[in-house]
Amino acid sequence: MAMPTALAAEAGLDFVLPAELEAHQPAEAAGVARDGVALMVSRTAAGEISHHAFDRLPEVLLPGDLIVVNNSATLPAAVALPPAAGRLLSVHFSTAMPEGDWLVELRSGHGHRSRPFAGGEPGEQLGLPGGAVLTLTCRFSQRLWRARLSTAVIPYLMRHGQPIRYSYVSQPWPIEAYQTAFATWPGSAEMPSAARPFTPEIVTRLVSRGVAIAPVTLHAGVSSLEGGEDPYPESYDVPAATARLVNVTKRTGGRVIAAGTTVVRALESAALESAALDSAALQSGQGDGPDGPVRAAAGWTSHVVTRQTGARVADGLLTGLHEPRSTHLWMLAAFAGDDLLRRCYRAAIDRGYYWHEFGDVHLLLP
């Protein structure tokens, strides 16, 4: 797999992000409605870029389009350890593994001033608030550990955890600030933030215009992979009803718009599973071919969408603005050409768009 830095440079998106464009609070805290954040729209075929408020989304999309959203709810996934031996540590719970372990990141310090902690030993036990014990099993990657908590993780986090926040968010915000309008199933370490600007009013206007909305679930882990780090598995579920809507939309000429990179990953993983099953059925003479690119699928996926893999399901992508060298930029390269992406990010910087989970959004259309 190519290194993130190489792919970012290849996509022409190795840029400098001005510190003043890092969103340090929810839009509502600055007196802006959730659906009032900025929306940049790029159209690949025409090479055009336009700028709107997010509440104009119903007018940007077309009747017959389908928006697929992630209904994963954000966990308060950060836990500060009691001070011990002169050190401050915290744990970010990232991803539930099929075997029952969790992937976790150890951080030095508490809150937004924490940074990755290079220490830890296999078998080490860390005492957490409330009497829970976290046992480090083995390193999964340079910064992630396999670990097991002495009690059920999600109920424990609901009682003792705080939302994960980084240096650009200087004060804590309640977990409600990190939930989208579609949040239903707790499981994400960090908010599937592309859907944050949606409000019930926007959803009503979209449906009234003839734009359908369907859910998938993908529980997002901690932030973008570091250079050279292998992708780690995340849990996903594409239900049968959503698969049918995707296939009908594509068959009737509508566009499938993924609200977030997590949605693309879920849909593409389901499509890979569907293709494998259809191929096996055809070879055995037990199938007539697929009804569409997607069928219901669930499990764990490590699939990474890049320019090389392409995106066979989503025609468009609604996403936040991503940092230079972020692995999310691999996926954007699958939706738009290098020149257009370069112009989009230059325009976003020039016009003062805001980055990160509380920031503005970008809609890439074909």
N, C-alpha and C positions, 0 to 999 in steps of 0.2 A: 504494500500500500504506500502511495506517495506521501511524503511529509507534508504537514499542513502549510509550512512556509513556502514550499515549492509550488503547491497548488494555488495558494493565495497570490503569489507573484505571477504565476501563469495566467490567472484570471484578471490580472491588471488591477488588483485591489489591495496592494500593499501600500497603505496610506497612513498618514498621521492623523489620529483622532484628537482634536482639540479638547482639552479638559473641560472647557465650559459647555461642551455639547453632551456631557454625561448627565443624564436625568437623575437627580439626587432625591426626588420625591414624586409621589403620584401626581398626575395632572390636576386632580381635584384639590390638592393642597395649595396649588397656585391659582385656584379659581377657574380652572378650565374643566369642562365636563369630560367624562371618560371618552365620549364620542366626539369630542372637539379637538383631539390631537391631530397632527398633520398627517396627511395621506399622500404619498407620492405614488403615481401610477406610471409604469413603463410598459410600452407595447413593443414586443420584440419584432414583429413583422414590419411595423412602420418605423421603428427606431425612435419613437416619440416618448417624451416625458411630460407629465402634467402634474399639477399640485392642487390639492383640495383639502378640506377638512374631512375627517373620517365620516361624519354624518352624511356626506354625499355618496357614500358607497352604494346605496340602492340605485342611484342614477348612473353609476359607473358600470354596474353589472347589467346583465340582460335577462329577460324572462327565459326560463329554461335552464339557467345556470344552476349549479349545485355547489354550496359551500359545505365542506366537510370540516368539522370542528373537533377538538380534543376535549372530552369531558372529564379528564383527570383533574382532581382537586389537589391543591398545593398543601403539603404537610409543613408544620412547624419543625423543620428537619435539623435545626442547629441546637446542640446541647452544650452548655458550658460546664466543664468539669470543675469541682471544687479545687481551690488552689492546693498544690501538693509539691513538696520538695522545692519550693521556690519557683515553680513554673506555672504558667496559665495555659491550659489546653482547652480546646473545644472539639466536638465531633460533628461533622456533617454527614447525616445518614443519606446515602445516595440512592441505592437501588436494591430492591428485594431480589434475591437469587432463587433459582428453582429449587435448590436444596434446602432453603430456609435461612441460609446466611444472608447477611447484607453487605453490600459494598459501602465502605465508609471512608471519609477523608479526615485525617487528623489535622487540626489547625493549631498554630501557636497563637495564643491570645484569645480574646473574647470579642464578639460583636464584629463591627465593620472593620476593625483594625487587625483582625486575625490574618494569618498568612499560612501557607502550607508548612506542615511540620515534618521534618525528614526523619524523626526518630521513630521509636516503636520496635518491638521485638515479637516474633511469633510466640504465642502462648501468653503474652503479657495481658494482665487483667487491669482494667481501668474502672475505678469507682465513679459512678454517675450519681446525680441527685436522685433522691428517693430510694436509695439503697440498691439500685440496679448495678449490674456488673457487665462491662463490655469486654469480651475476650477476643484479642487479635489472633486470627487463625494463620494467615499467610498474606504476603503481599500479592495483590492482583496486578498492580502496575506501579509505576514510579511513585504515584501519589495516593493510590487507593489500596485499601486493605479489605480482605475478606474478614468478617467479624461476626460474632454471635452475641446477642443481648440475652441476659438472664430472664427477660420477660417479653411479652408480646410488644413488638416495636411500635406499631401505629398507635395503640392506646397510650403507650408510654410517652410518645412524642406529643400527643394531644394534651397531655398533662404537664410535661416538663420542657417541651421544645419551644423554640422561637423561629420565625422565618429566617432563612439564610439571607444575609445581606453582605455586600462587599464595600470596599473603601469609598465608592462614589455615593453611597447612601449613608449619610452621616447620622441619621437618627432612626430609631426603631419605628416601624409601622405595624399595625395589627394585621393578623393573618388575613382579614377580609380584604386588605389592600392588594393581596397577592392571589386573589381568586378571580376567575373569569365568570361571566354570566352562565357558562355551561358547566361549571365545576360540580361534579356529582360523586365521583369515586376517589377518595383520598389515596394518594400514592406518589405524587411528584415531589421531588426534592426542591425543584425550582419551578416557578409558574410557567405554563405554556403561554407565554405572554403575547403572542400575536393576536390572540382573541380578547385581550384585555379591553380594547376600546368598544367592544360590542355592548349594547344596552338592550333592555327589553323593547324600547321604542324602535331601535334600529332593526331588531329581529322582526318586529311586526311589519315595518315598512318593506323589508326584503321579501317576506312571505307574500305580502299584498301585491308586490310587483311581479310575483311569479318565480322568485328565486327560492329554491328549496334549501333546507339545512339538515344535515345528518351527522350523527356522532360516531367517532371512534374513540378508543382509549389507548393512550400510550403514557406510561408513567415515566416522566423525564427525570434523569439523574442530575448530578452536579454539572457545572458549566462545561463549556466546550473543551474537547480533548486537547491536551498539550502536545507539543511537537514529538512525533515518534510514538505516541501512546496508541495502543490498539483500541478499537472501539469496544465498549463493554455492553453486555446484553441489557435490554430494557424490555419490560413486559408490555405487550400490546394486545388489543382485541378489536377486530373489525367484525361487527355483528352482521347477520344475514340481511337484515333490512337495509343497512347502509350499503352493503355490497350490491344488492339489487338496484338501489337508487343510482349508484355510480354507473352500473352497466347500462341502465335505461337512459341515463343522461348522455352517455357517450354514443349510444346507439341512435339517439334522436337528434344529435347535433348540438347538444348543450355543452357547456364547459364545466369541468370539475375543478373547483378552486379549493386548494388546501389552505386552511387557516393555521399556518405554522409549519415549521420544519418537522415537528413531531408527527403531524398528520401525514406528511409526505412519506416519512419513514414507515409508518404503520401501513399505509396503502401499498407502498412498493413491496413491503415484506409479504403482505397478503397476496399480491400479484405473483410474486415468485413462488409462493406455496401453491397458488392456483395453477400456474403454468406447469409445475412439476406433477401435480395430480392429473391435469388434463393430458399431459404427455403420456403418463403411465396408463391412463384409461384408453387412450387411442391405440397405444401399442398392444394392449391386451384385447382390443376389439370390443371393449365394454363401454365406449363413450362415442358420442357423435361430434365432439368438439366443444369448446367452451362457449357459454352464453355471453361472455364478456371478460374483461381482464381481471376481475376480482371475484372471489367467493369468500364466504365467511372464513376467518382464520383467527387463531389466538395462540399465544405462546411468548417466547422470548426471541428478540431479534438483535443481531449485531450488524445488520445491513447498513451500509453508508452509501448515500446517493451522491454521485459525482457526475461530472461531464461525461466520463467514460461509461458509467452504467446507464445514464439517462433516466428519465422519469416516464414510465409507460402509462401511468394512471392520471395523475394531476396535470391539468392543462395550464393552470395558473397557481401562483403562490402568494399568499399574504403573509408577510413576515416583518419582524423588527429590523433594525439596522445593526449590522454585526461588526465586531471589531476586526482590525487587520489581523490576518493569520488565524482567524477563527475557522474551525472546521465547518461551520455553517456556510461559509463561502463556497465550499465545494459544491453544495447543493444548488446555490444560486447559479453557478456556472452551468448547471443542467437545464436551466430555464431561459437563460438569456445569453447573448454573445458578449464577448469580452468588452467590446467598445461601448455597448449600451450600459453594461454594469459600471464601467469606469465613469461614464458620464453621470449615471445615477448617483454614485457616491460623491462625485465632485459637486453635483447640484445640492445634495443633502447637506454637505458641509457649508457650501456657499449660502444656503438659505436658512441655516441655523436649525436643522432638524436635530432632535434629541435621540440619543442612543440608550440601549439597555432596556430592562423590563418595564420601566415607567415611561419609555420614550415614544417616538412617533413610529409610523409603519409604512411599509413599501409593498405595493401590489404589483406583481409581475404578471402580465397578461401575454398571451401568444400574439 
